[in-house]
Amino acid sequence: MKQKVIAVIGPTASGKTALSVEIAKRFGGEIISADSMQIYKYMDIATAKPTEDEKQRIPHHLMDFVEPSESFSVARFCELAAKAINDIADRGKLSVIAGGTGLYVDSLLNGMQFENQQINQVLRTSLSMELQEKGIDHMLDVIRAFDPASAERLSVERNPKRIIRCIEVYRLTGTTQTELNELQQRYDAPYDALKIGLSALDREYLYDRIDRRVDLMMENGLLEEARRFYDGDFGSTASAAIGYKELLPYLKGEQELEICVGNLKRATRRYAKRQQTWFKRDPAVHWFNIDELSFEDIKSKAEELIRQHISE
């Protein structure tokens, strides 16, 4: 029997935290965060980490445990998440995976394999320099010539590290990332997962929630948090996080705060659009629209799905 897990996914500001907590309370669960930024210590406001009040005494795993100067990979996430799922099951609890990092969620639930990945530092440095000089769109064109499917996927993410890795894998192995993914997906999925997605029929409804969340973040001290990071030595993680880099021009005295906050809202809306594009590809997700149903209705319908899932 595969271990049953629940995944609550969707774009930022869609209500994943609140729903996952309610599910965990109702079914005796614990939450595993699948957010590539909430893993880092000190980055609390920018990453919208739930407060202790919002957690409602529900244990949360894989959150707030990595130093911002440290690197962290999806392979490491899957390793730690699998261990957490086993530990939670051993205590007779239900794992509720909650987060908006699609690569983390899919890699974990699909049982992706990460062993024996080749790395060539000279090639990686060369590709990094090429990306800096010619830009992401150029690198996507390079990928498109040998792996159109990966180019389409990466054009949504626009993640420089993954773009470089895609080219690196092909040049080192002669195998495309798409081919590797197909091979990896032949492994039997390790969990019996029920995926619950939160979205909105009206995109502007979600965008308004994002704008209001950014305003609340600013009220709660986001600017001061960003200043602490740029005054410290936290490597590239903080500078890449949405919520910090958009405020940097103000901290440098180069731009007015109102403009920077507007840029932050726009960057967050674009990120939410990329998240929705990623998750909408999965036909197994049970979607609920937050502008169509009340939170109580969504919770009730989700609980009905979970009761059926865990009884099968």
C-alpha positions as CSV (number, residue, x, y, z in Angstrom):
1,M,0.0,0.0,0.0
2,K,1.4,3.4,-1.0
3,Q,1.5,6.1,1.6
4,K,-1.5,8.5,1.2
5,V,-0.6,12.2,1.1
6,I,-2.5,15.4,0.4
7,A,-1.1,18.2,-1.7
8,V,-2.5,21.7,-1.5
9,I,-1.1,23.7,-4.4
10,G,-1.7,26.9,-6.4
11,P,-0.4,30.4,-6.9
12,T,0.7,32.8,-4.2
13,A,-2.0,34.5,-2.2
14,S,-4.6,31.8,-3.1
15,G,-5.1,30.6,0.5
16,K,-3.0,27.5,0.5
17,T,-1.7,28.0,4.1
18,A,-5.2,28.5,5.6
19,L,-6.6,25.5,3.8
20,S,-3.7,23.2,4.6
21,V,-3.9,24.0,8.3
22,E,-7.7,23.3,8.3
23,I,-7.1,20.0,6.6
24,A,-4.3,19.1,9.0
25,K,-6.6,19.9,12.0
26,R,-9.5,17.9,10.6
27,F,-7.6,14.8,9.7
28,G,-4.8,14.7,12.2
29,G,-2.1,15.9,9.8
30,E,1.2,17.7,9.7
31,I,2.3,20.1,7.0
32,I,5.4,19.7,4.8
33,S,6.2,23.0,3.1
34,A,7.0,22.8,-0.6
35,D,8.2,26.4,-1.0
36,S,11.7,27.0,-2.4
37,M,12.1,30.3,-0.4
38,Q,10.4,29.4,2.9
39,I,13.1,26.9,3.6
40,Y,15.5,29.8,4.4
41,K,15.9,31.3,7.8
42,Y,15.2,35.0,8.5
43,M,13.3,35.5,5.2
44,D,10.0,35.7,6.9
45,I,7.9,38.5,5.5
46,A,9.1,38.3,1.9
47,T,8.3,34.6,1.7
48,A,5.0,34.9,3.5
49,K,5.9,32.3,6.1
50,P,2.9,31.6,8.3
51,T,3.0,33.1,11.8
52,E,2.7,30.9,14.9
53,D,-1.0,32.1,15.1
54,E,-1.6,31.0,11.5
55,K,0.0,27.6,12.1
56,Q,-2.5,27.0,14.9
57,R,-0.1,24.5,16.6
58,I,0.0,22.3,13.5
59,P,3.6,21.0,13.0
60,H,5.3,22.5,9.9
61,H,8.3,20.7,8.3
62,L,11.0,21.9,5.9
63,M,10.5,25.5,6.7
64,D,12.9,28.0,8.2
65,F,15.9,25.6,8.5
66,V,18.5,26.6,5.8
67,E,21.0,29.5,6.1
68,P,20.4,32.0,3.3
69,S,24.1,31.7,2.2
70,E,23.7,27.9,1.6
71,S,22.7,26.3,-1.7
72,F,19.7,24.0,-1.7
73,S,18.5,21.7,-4.5
74,V,15.3,20.0,-5.4
75,A,17.0,16.6,-4.9
76,R,17.8,17.6,-1.3
77,F,14.2,18.7,-0.8
78,C,12.8,15.4,-2.1
79,E,15.2,13.5,0.2
80,L,14.1,15.5,3.3
81,A,10.5,15.5,2.4
82,A,10.4,11.7,1.9
83,K,12.0,11.3,5.3
84,A,9.4,13.7,6.9
85,I,6.5,11.8,5.2
86,N,7.8,8.5,6.7
87,D,8.2,10.0,10.1
88,I,4.7,11.5,10.0
89,A,3.3,8.2,8.9
90,D,5.1,6.3,11.7
91,R,3.3,8.5,14.2
92,G,-0.1,7.7,12.5
93,K,-0.5,11.2,11.0
94,L,-1.4,12.4,7.5
95,S,1.2,14.4,5.5
96,V,-0.2,17.5,3.9
97,I,2.2,19.0,1.3
98,A,1.6,22.7,0.9
99,G,3.4,25.1,-1.4
100,G,3.6,26.9,-4.7
101,T,7.0,25.6,-6.0
102,G,5.8,23.3,-8.8
103,L,9.1,21.6,-9.3
104,Y,9.3,20.6,-5.7
105,V,5.8,19.2,-5.6
106,D,6.1,17.3,-8.9
107,S,9.5,15.9,-8.2
108,L,8.5,14.6,-4.8
109,L,5.1,13.1,-5.9
110,N,6.4,11.6,-9.1
111,G,9.4,10.0,-7.5
112,M,12.0,11.7,-9.7
113,Q,15.5,10.3,-9.5
114,F,18.5,12.5,-9.0
115,E,21.5,10.1,-8.7
116,N,24.6,10.3,-10.8
117,Q,24.1,13.8,-12.2
118,Q,27.2,14.9,-13.9
119,I,28.6,18.4,-13.2
120,N,31.3,20.1,-15.2
121,Q,32.3,23.4,-13.5
122,V,34.2,24.7,-16.5
123,L,31.2,24.2,-18.8
124,R,28.8,25.6,-16.1
125,T,30.9,28.8,-15.7
126,S,31.0,29.2,-19.5
127,L,27.3,28.9,-19.8
128,S,26.7,31.3,-16.9
129,M,28.9,33.9,-18.6
130,E,27.0,33.3,-21.9
131,L,23.7,33.8,-20.1
132,Q,24.9,37.1,-18.5
133,E,26.1,38.4,-21.8
134,K,23.3,37.3,-24.1
135,G,20.3,36.9,-21.8
136,I,17.7,34.3,-21.0
137,D,15.9,34.4,-24.3
138,H,19.1,33.6,-26.2
139,M,19.7,30.6,-24.0
140,L,16.2,29.4,-24.5
141,D,16.8,29.6,-28.3
142,V,19.8,27.4,-27.7
143,I,17.7,24.8,-25.9
144,R,14.9,25.1,-28.4
145,A,17.3,23.8,-31.1
146,F,17.7,20.4,-29.4
147,D,14.9,20.2,-26.8
148,P,11.8,22.2,-27.8
149,A,9.7,20.7,-24.9
150,S,12.2,21.8,-22.3
151,A,12.5,25.3,-23.9
152,E,8.7,25.7,-23.6
153,R,8.7,24.7,-20.0
154,L,11.7,26.8,-19.0
155,S,10.3,29.8,-20.8
156,V,7.5,29.8,-18.2
157,E,9.9,29.3,-15.2
158,R,12.7,31.6,-16.6
159,N,15.0,30.2,-13.9
160,P,18.6,30.8,-14.9
161,K,20.0,27.9,-13.0
162,R,17.7,25.4,-14.6
163,I,18.3,26.8,-18.0
164,I,22.0,26.4,-17.6
165,R,21.5,22.9,-16.2
166,C,19.4,21.9,-19.2
167,I,22.1,22.8,-21.6
168,E,24.8,21.3,-19.4
169,V,23.0,17.9,-19.2
170,Y,22.6,17.7,-23.0
171,R,26.2,18.6,-23.7
172,L,27.6,16.2,-21.1
173,T,25.3,13.2,-21.8
174,G,23.9,13.7,-25.3
175,T,20.5,13.2,-23.7
176,T,17.9,15.9,-23.5
177,Q,16.3,16.9,-20.2
178,T,12.9,15.9,-21.7
179,E,14.2,12.4,-22.4
180,L,15.7,12.1,-18.9
181,N,12.3,13.3,-17.4
182,E,10.5,10.6,-19.4
183,L,12.9,8.0,-18.1
184,Q,12.5,9.2,-14.5
185,Q,8.7,9.2,-14.7
186,R,8.8,5.5,-15.5
187,Y,9.6,5.0,-11.9
188,D,6.4,4.1,-10.0
189,A,5.1,7.2,-8.1
190,P,5.9,6.5,-4.4
191,Y,2.8,8.0,-2.9
192,D,-1.0,7.9,-3.4
193,A,-1.5,11.6,-3.6
194,L,-4.6,13.7,-3.7
195,K,-3.9,17.1,-5.2
196,I,-6.1,20.0,-4.3
197,G,-5.6,23.2,-6.2
198,L,-6.7,26.8,-5.4
199,S,-7.0,29.3,-8.3
200,A,-9.4,32.0,-9.5
201,L,-11.6,32.3,-12.5
202,D,-11.0,36.0,-12.7
203,R,-7.2,36.7,-12.7
204,E,-7.8,40.2,-11.5
205,Y,-9.4,38.9,-8.4
206,L,-6.2,37.0,-7.5
207,Y,-4.0,40.0,-8.5
208,D,-6.0,42.2,-6.1
209,R,-5.3,39.7,-3.3
210,I,-1.6,39.9,-4.2
211,D,-1.6,43.7,-4.2
212,R,-3.2,43.7,-0.8
213,R,-0.8,41.1,0.5
214,V,2.2,43.3,-0.6
215,D,0.7,46.3,1.2
216,L,0.3,44.2,4.3
217,M,3.9,43.0,4.0
218,M,5.1,46.6,3.8
219,E,3.1,47.4,6.9
220,N,4.6,44.4,8.7
221,G,8.2,45.5,8.0
222,L,9.3,44.1,4.7
223,L,11.5,47.1,3.9
224,E,13.4,46.7,7.2
225,E,13.8,43.0,6.5
226,A,15.2,43.7,3.0
227,R,17.6,46.3,4.4
228,R,19.0,43.7,6.9
229,F,19.7,41.3,4.1
230,Y,21.4,43.8,1.8
231,D,23.5,45.1,4.8
232,G,24.5,41.5,5.5
233,D,26.3,38.8,3.6
234,F,23.7,36.3,2.5
235,G,25.0,35.3,-0.9
236,S,22.7,35.3,-4.0
237,T,19.6,33.8,-2.3
238,A,18.3,37.0,-0.8
239,S,19.1,39.1,-3.8
240,A,17.0,36.7,-6.0
241,A,14.0,36.6,-3.7
242,I,10.9,38.4,-4.8
243,G,10.4,41.1,-2.2
244,Y,14.0,42.1,-1.8
245,K,15.4,42.8,-5.2
246,E,12.5,45.1,-6.1
247,L,13.1,47.2,-3.0
248,L,16.9,47.5,-3.6
249,P,16.7,50.6,-5.9
250,Y,15.0,52.4,-3.0
251,L,17.6,51.3,-0.5
252,K,20.3,52.5,-2.8
253,G,18.5,55.9,-3.1
254,E,17.9,55.4,-6.8
255,Q,14.1,55.2,-7.0
256,E,11.1,56.3,-5.0
257,L,9.5,53.7,-2.6
258,E,6.1,53.9,-4.3
259,I,7.6,52.8,-7.6
260,C,9.5,50.0,-6.0
261,V,6.4,48.7,-4.3
262,G,4.6,48.8,-7.6
263,N,7.4,46.8,-9.2
264,L,7.1,44.3,-6.4
265,K,3.4,43.9,-7.0
266,R,4.0,43.4,-10.7
267,A,6.7,40.8,-10.1
268,T,4.5,38.9,-7.7
269,R,1.6,38.9,-10.2
270,R,3.9,37.5,-12.9
271,Y,5.2,34.8,-10.5
272,A,1.6,33.8,-9.7
273,K,0.9,33.6,-13.5
274,R,3.9,31.2,-13.9
275,Q,2.7,29.1,-11.0
276,Q,-0.8,28.7,-12.5
277,T,0.7,27.8,-15.9
278,W,2.8,25.1,-14.2
279,F,0.1,23.5,-12.1
280,K,-2.7,23.7,-14.7
281,R,-0.7,21.2,-16.8
282,D,-1.6,18.4,-14.3
283,P,-5.0,16.8,-15.1
284,A,-5.0,15.1,-11.7
285,V,-5.5,18.3,-9.7
286,H,-8.9,19.0,-8.2
287,W,-9.4,22.7,-8.6
288,F,-11.4,25.1,-6.5
289,N,-11.9,28.8,-7.5
290,I,-11.5,31.2,-4.6
291,D,-13.6,33.8,-6.4
292,E,-16.4,31.3,-7.0
293,L,-16.7,29.6,-3.6
294,S,-16.3,30.7,0.0
295,F,-13.5,29.4,2.1
296,E,-15.9,27.3,4.1
297,D,-17.4,25.8,0.9
298,I,-13.9,25.0,-0.4
299,K,-12.9,23.5,2.9
300,S,-16.1,21.3,3.0
301,K,-15.6,20.1,-0.5
302,A,-11.9,19.4,0.0
303,E,-12.7,17.4,3.2
304,E,-15.2,15.3,1.3
305,L,-12.5,14.5,-1.3
306,I,-10.0,13.6,1.4
307,R,-12.4,11.4,3.3
308,Q,-13.0,9.4,0.1
309,H,-9.3,9.3,-0.7
310,I,-8.1,8.0,2.6
311,S,-10.9,5.4,2.7
312,E,-10.0,3.8,-0.6
